[in-house]
Amino acid sequence: MPKVEVHIVTSSAPPSGVGEPGVPPIGPAVANAVFLAKARAHSAFQPARERLRASSPQVDDLRRARDSAGGKSGSRLECPFGIKGVDAMATYLGECFCGSVKLEATGAPEAMGYCHCRSCRSWSAGPVNAFTLWKPDAVRVTSGADHVATFAKTPGSERQYCAKCGGHLMTNHPPLGLLDVYASTLPTLEFTPVLHVNYAETVLPIRDGLPKLKDFPAEFGGSGETMAE
């Protein structure tokens, strides 16, 4: 087993529950290091993608990236950082903070990772957002659909939450044809992050050995550029 180093990140935020603001990053960092040592976390990562050409990560560019791949509105971009080793037949149950809205995700997510953008940080009230991306037909609300409300600050992100408790559920990304179900919403899903996105905006540097993208993968309309931890 290769040597595993743990770097302590100073933070003034108090620790709390997993997925909440202030959660100590040591456990996930060690877990990710072990995954890397076993060559699991990078199973789908292609180093050549680090050198993909730069372009704007805005919504129009995401749509152009989708269309150039032969897709149309509602179609799905192929994620360059796919997940392997997840049971394709498994079903994961989740719910909002009060339990009025229940949902389920079936199969394997397209990708898992961390987003450091200001919008995700503001919405989650945390220093980083842990995401799991799914095909829309793999996720469904099984109870309390009438309580699901949506807020769309931009056309690229339709953030859904419970109108009763305010608990966050997921974000629909129409330009990508993917749903982001927040990792903490699916407690039985083993969270296996493979990359960080929008790392140029980070307020909590994380030294876990995973690729740190400046914005988005080029396939999603971003630059594809990586950054140092």
Secondary structure, 3 states (H helix, E strand, C coil): CCCCCCCCCCCCCCCCCCCCCCCCCHHHHHHHHHHHHCCCCCCCCCHHHHHCCCCCCCHHHHHHHHHHCCCCCCCCCCCCCCCCCCCCCCEEEEECCCCCCEEEEECCCCEEEEECCHHHHHHHCCCCEEEEEECHHHEEEEECHHHEEEEEEECCEEEEEECCCCCEEEEEECCCCEEEEEHHHCCCCCCCCCEEECHHHCCCCCCCCCCEECCCCHHHCCCCCECCC
